[in-house]
Amino acid sequence: MRQLYEIAPIGSSPVFMTMDDAKKIMSVWSNTSIDVYRDPAAQAPRKQQLLGSPVFETMDDGKKIMSLWSNTPIEVYRDPAAQAPDAGWGWVQEMYGFAMAAWKIGLRNITLIPELISQPPFDPSYEERFGHPFYILHYTYPMRFNNSGEMVTRDEEKSDWTFDKRKLGGVLPRNVAQPPPGVNNPMVRAMIRYFNEATDAIPCWDDYVSTKGKISQDCTEPPKGWFSEETDADVDTFW
């Protein structure tokens, strides 16, 4: 992954948020508090790029957008028309909420760059298809492979190796095995390596697991690796 130096706002458009979906979704939301989305002259879904996460923006833009972004998905959630089974909002309503909030405050000229975020296992290398290194490694999709190296994409199909955050029960395990030798996917291997490095650095691991992600103030085991480097900078506020 590489550092980001651009100053102008940049973002990524998720594959699960399309312009056609947005047009349908906005039409069934009966709340008009984000009035620009009801303005035929604007037709925001056609003029505003659809943005989920992440978006790099200035602190000033972030301050303007936060309250509106926070409240919009709640309004959608409380709207019976938007929550109808065929309305289409589903689990991405928070991402659409960001897109609406960005439009409302005037944050519209956001450059979409394909190398902003990688999506393992579908992005197998450190570079996107035009050879630009990715900025961010994002984990959302299940990673499933057979011993032959073939990626398994259907839930009903059996795989020899699986790593799926939705089946972890709240705490990432330690020492996750790498995928089979036949798997040619450097990005998946890197992600598993990073996960193992992170969990190995967490002190008092048994307590951390039993509390599902908390480190007790009674823990006397020193942190390791990158965790130690961060806490050494300000030991008094570590706990």
Order of alpha helices (4+ residues) and beta strands (2+ residues): beta-alpha-alpha-beta-alpha-alpha-beta-beta-beta-beta-beta-alpha-alpha-alpha
